[in-house]
Amino acid sequence: MAQKKISKKTLTKSFHHWYYGHLTCFSQEHMQTFGYLTSMLPIVEELYDTKEEQAESIKTYTAFFNTEPQLGSIVVGITAGLEEARANGSDGVDGETINGLRAGLMGPVAGIGDSLVVGTLIPVILGIALGLSSGGSPVGAAFYIIVWNLLAYFGMKFAYFKGYELGDKAVEFLVGPQGQAIRKAVSIVGGMVVGAVAATWVPVNTAFQLKNSSGEAFLVLQDQLDNVYPGLLTAIFIVFCWWLMAKKNISPIKVMLILVVIAFIGVLTGFFNPGLQY
């Protein structure tokens, strides 16, 4: 019996299903499960001849799945290779094995992907885009849209096909000591990048002043703070936001609402000056 082999056309179709549909029918209950299903459908349809075999195979991918979607492409590629091995009757490769691997990779891949993509790559691109947008130029927005989509597409495609080529060999790398070292290193770099971007593009300054009887300012709080600790208010607000989200488990949306309230009160009391002209 001839060995079954997934064609490159089908692999590309599977990847495109993941690229465009990894958040298909996204919900708190299923997360990326249905997106995963859509990406595996072309694989299953090519490897199995009967509807019964296809239905039995696709049940494997109805289990909960959620990870960082860009680097998570490697997990989809790995399972495509394992599905090919299962279709060829390889010993030890069944639905339980594939689901166990998927569940085991979700966390490590998310840890690396969130630090590398969300914590490092995106802030770097946004930092460049913000610089290009100075003076209201649309170049920054165009730069971000084009560069991010190109990097995301080709990066995800590379990860998908590399996962397919490596198969279960990639598991040891992602969850072993090497993977742990990568996650730690990338997390450190990501923290440095986020801190640098925040310090550069998120200035928080106060307009608070004390004036004498003639109306001249004899104490400008911002000048005093800059003499002691430049960027102190920015650092305080960043640490405050981190504390709310990391320690108090407050959602980013609620944190933004809290910042709006603080800004509103600060403007009313004269602590902040938005510099608006009417």
C-alpha positions as CSV (number, residue, x, y, z in Angstrom):
1,M,0.0,0.0,0.0
2,A,1.4,3.4,-1.1
3,Q,2.3,5.8,1.6
4,K,-0.1,8.8,1.9
5,K,1.5,12.2,1.5
6,I,-0.1,15.6,2.0
7,S,0.4,17.7,-1.1
8,K,1.9,21.2,-0.8
9,K,-1.3,22.6,-2.2
10,T,-3.3,21.1,0.6
11,L,-0.7,22.2,3.2
12,T,-0.9,25.8,1.9
13,K,-4.7,25.7,1.9
14,S,-4.6,24.4,5.5
15,F,-2.2,27.2,6.5
16,H,-4.4,29.9,4.9
17,H,-7.4,28.5,6.8
18,W,-5.4,29.0,10.0
19,Y,-4.0,32.4,9.0
20,Y,-7.5,33.9,8.1
21,G,-9.6,31.8,10.5
22,H,-7.8,31.1,13.7
23,L,-10.3,33.3,15.6
24,T,-13.3,31.8,13.8
25,C,-16.3,31.7,16.1
26,F,-14.1,32.8,18.9
27,S,-15.6,32.5,22.4
28,Q,-14.5,32.0,26.0
29,E,-15.7,28.4,25.8
30,H,-13.9,27.4,22.6
31,M,-11.2,30.0,21.9
32,Q,-9.4,28.9,18.8
33,T,-11.0,25.4,18.5
34,F,-13.1,26.1,15.4
35,G,-10.2,27.9,13.8
36,Y,-8.1,24.8,14.3
37,L,-10.9,22.7,12.8
38,T,-11.0,24.8,9.7
39,S,-7.3,24.5,9.2
40,M,-7.3,20.7,9.5
41,L,-10.3,20.0,7.2
42,P,-8.2,20.1,4.0
43,I,-5.7,17.7,5.6
44,V,-8.3,15.2,6.7
45,E,-10.2,15.3,3.4
46,E,-7.1,14.5,1.4
47,L,-5.8,11.8,3.7
48,Y,-9.0,9.8,4.2
49,D,-11.2,8.4,1.5
50,T,-14.5,7.8,3.3
51,K,-16.7,10.3,5.2
52,E,-16.7,7.9,8.2
53,E,-12.9,8.1,8.4
54,Q,-12.9,11.8,8.0
55,A,-15.5,12.3,10.7
56,E,-13.5,10.1,13.1
57,S,-10.3,11.9,12.4
58,I,-11.7,15.5,12.7
59,K,-13.2,14.7,16.1
60,T,-9.6,14.9,17.4
61,Y,-9.6,18.6,16.8
62,T,-12.9,19.4,18.6
63,A,-11.0,19.6,21.9
64,F,-10.3,23.0,23.4
65,F,-7.3,24.9,21.9
66,N,-5.9,28.3,22.6
67,T,-2.4,29.7,22.1
68,E,-0.5,32.7,20.6
69,P,-1.8,32.5,17.0
70,Q,1.3,33.6,15.1
71,L,3.9,31.2,16.7
72,G,1.0,28.8,17.3
73,S,1.1,28.0,13.5
74,I,3.9,25.6,14.4
75,V,1.5,23.5,16.4
76,V,-0.9,23.2,13.5
77,G,2.0,22.2,11.2
78,I,3.1,19.6,13.7
79,T,-0.3,18.0,14.0
80,A,-0.6,18.0,10.2
81,G,2.5,15.9,10.1
82,L,1.2,13.6,12.9
83,E,-2.2,13.3,11.1
84,E,-0.3,12.1,8.0
85,A,1.5,9.6,10.1
86,R,-1.8,8.3,11.6
87,A,-3.3,7.9,8.2
88,N,-0.3,5.8,7.3
89,G,-0.9,3.5,10.3
90,S,2.1,4.6,12.4
91,D,2.3,2.9,15.8
92,G,1.6,5.1,18.8
93,V,0.0,8.0,16.8
94,D,-3.7,8.2,17.6
95,G,-6.2,10.9,18.6
96,E,-5.2,10.8,22.2
97,T,-1.5,11.3,21.3
98,I,-2.3,14.2,19.0
99,N,-4.5,15.9,21.6
100,G,-2.0,15.4,24.4
101,L,0.7,17.0,22.2
102,R,-1.6,20.0,21.4
103,A,-2.5,20.5,25.0
104,G,1.2,20.2,26.1
105,L,2.3,22.8,23.5
106,M,-0.4,25.4,24.1
107,G,1.3,27.0,27.1
108,P,4.9,26.9,26.1
109,V,4.2,28.3,22.6
110,A,1.9,31.0,24.1
111,G,4.7,32.0,26.5
112,I,7.3,32.3,23.7
113,G,4.9,33.9,21.3
114,D,3.4,36.5,23.7
115,S,6.9,37.6,24.7
116,L,8.4,37.6,21.2
117,V,5.4,38.9,19.1
118,V,3.2,40.9,21.5
119,G,5.9,42.0,23.9
120,T,8.8,42.7,21.5
121,L,8.0,42.7,17.8
122,I,4.8,44.8,17.9
123,P,6.1,47.5,20.3
124,V,9.2,47.9,18.1
125,I,7.1,48.3,14.9
126,L,4.7,50.6,16.7
127,G,7.6,52.7,18.0
128,I,8.9,53.1,14.4
129,A,5.4,53.9,13.2
130,L,4.9,56.5,15.9
131,G,8.1,58.2,14.9
132,L,7.0,58.3,11.2
133,S,3.6,59.7,12.3
134,S,5.0,62.8,13.9
135,G,3.2,65.9,12.7
136,G,0.1,63.9,11.7
137,S,1.7,62.1,8.8
138,P,-0.2,59.0,7.6
139,V,3.1,57.3,6.7
140,G,3.4,55.7,10.2
141,A,-0.1,54.0,9.9
142,A,0.7,52.7,6.4
143,F,4.1,51.5,7.6
144,Y,2.6,49.5,10.5
145,I,-0.2,48.0,8.5
146,I,2.1,46.8,5.7
147,V,5.1,45.7,7.7
148,W,3.0,43.9,10.4
149,N,0.9,42.0,7.8
150,L,4.0,40.9,5.8
151,L,5.9,39.8,8.9
152,A,2.8,38.0,10.3
153,Y,2.0,36.2,7.1
154,F,5.4,35.0,6.1
155,G,6.4,34.3,9.7
156,M,3.3,32.2,10.3
157,K,3.8,30.4,7.1
158,F,7.4,29.6,7.9
159,A,6.4,28.3,11.4
160,Y,3.6,26.1,9.9
161,F,5.8,24.4,7.3
162,K,8.7,24.1,9.8
163,G,6.3,22.4,12.2
164,Y,5.2,20.0,9.5
165,E,8.8,19.1,8.6
166,L,9.9,18.6,12.2
167,G,6.9,16.8,13.4
168,D,7.2,15.6,17.0
169,K,10.9,16.5,17.0
170,A,9.8,20.1,17.6
171,V,8.1,19.2,20.9
172,E,11.3,18.5,22.8
173,F,12.7,21.9,21.6
174,L,9.6,23.9,22.6
175,V,9.0,22.3,26.0
176,G,12.5,21.3,27.0
177,P,15.3,23.3,28.6
178,Q,16.0,25.1,25.3
179,G,12.4,26.3,25.1
180,Q,12.5,27.5,28.7
181,A,15.7,29.4,28.1
182,I,14.1,31.0,25.0
183,R,11.0,32.0,26.9
184,K,13.0,33.6,29.7
185,A,15.3,35.5,27.3
186,V,12.5,36.7,25.1
187,S,10.5,37.8,28.2
188,I,13.5,39.9,29.4
189,V,14.0,41.5,26.0
190,G,10.2,42.1,25.7
191,G,10.1,43.9,29.1
192,M,13.0,46.1,28.1
193,V,11.3,47.0,24.8
194,V,8.0,47.7,26.4
195,G,9.7,49.9,29.0
196,A,11.6,51.8,26.3
197,V,8.5,52.4,24.2
198,A,6.5,53.5,27.2
199,A,9.2,55.9,28.4
200,T,9.6,57.4,24.8
201,W,6.0,57.6,23.7
202,V,3.8,57.8,26.8
203,P,4.9,61.0,28.6
204,V,2.9,62.0,31.7
205,N,3.5,65.5,32.8
206,T,1.8,67.7,35.4
207,A,0.8,71.4,35.1
208,F,0.6,71.9,38.8
209,Q,2.2,75.3,39.9
210,L,2.3,77.4,43.1
211,K,2.0,81.1,42.4
212,N,2.7,84.2,44.6
213,S,0.4,87.1,45.1
214,S,1.5,88.7,41.9
215,G,0.6,85.7,39.8
216,E,4.2,84.5,39.2
217,A,5.0,80.8,39.6
218,F,7.5,80.2,42.3
219,L,7.1,76.4,42.2
220,V,6.6,74.4,39.0
221,L,6.1,70.8,40.1
222,Q,7.1,69.2,36.8
223,D,10.5,71.0,36.8
224,Q,11.2,69.8,40.4
225,L,10.3,66.3,39.4
226,D,12.5,66.4,36.3
227,N,15.4,67.6,38.5
228,V,15.0,64.6,40.8
229,Y,13.7,61.8,38.6
230,P,13.0,62.6,34.9
231,G,9.9,60.7,33.8
232,L,8.8,59.9,37.3
233,L,5.0,60.3,36.6
234,T,5.3,58.2,33.5
235,A,7.0,55.4,35.5
236,I,4.3,55.7,38.3
237,F,1.5,55.3,35.8
238,I,3.1,52.4,34.0
239,V,3.7,50.5,37.2
240,F,0.2,51.4,38.4
241,C,-1.3,49.9,35.2
242,W,0.9,46.8,35.5
243,W,-0.2,46.4,39.2
244,L,-3.9,46.6,38.3
245,M,-3.6,44.0,35.5
246,A,-1.0,41.6,36.9
247,K,-1.8,41.8,40.6
248,K,-5.5,42.7,40.8
249,N,-6.5,40.9,37.6
250,I,-8.3,43.9,36.2
251,S,-9.0,43.8,32.5
252,P,-7.2,46.2,30.1
253,I,-10.6,47.9,29.2
254,K,-11.3,48.6,32.9
255,V,-7.7,49.9,33.4
256,M,-8.3,52.3,30.5
257,L,-11.5,53.5,32.0
258,I,-9.7,54.1,35.3
259,L,-7.1,56.2,33.5
260,V,-9.8,58.2,31.8
261,V,-11.3,59.0,35.3
262,I,-7.9,59.9,36.7
263,A,-7.2,62.2,33.7
264,F,-10.7,63.8,34.0
265,I,-10.2,64.6,37.7
266,G,-6.6,65.8,37.0
267,V,-7.8,68.2,34.4
268,L,-10.6,69.5,36.6
269,T,-8.3,70.1,39.5
270,G,-5.6,71.7,37.3
271,F,-3.1,68.9,37.9
272,F,-3.0,68.0,34.2
273,N,-3.2,70.4,31.3
274,P,-4.3,68.8,28.0
275,G,-3.2,71.9,26.1
276,L,-6.5,72.1,24.2
277,Q,-7.4,75.4,22.5
278,Y,-11.0,76.5,22.0
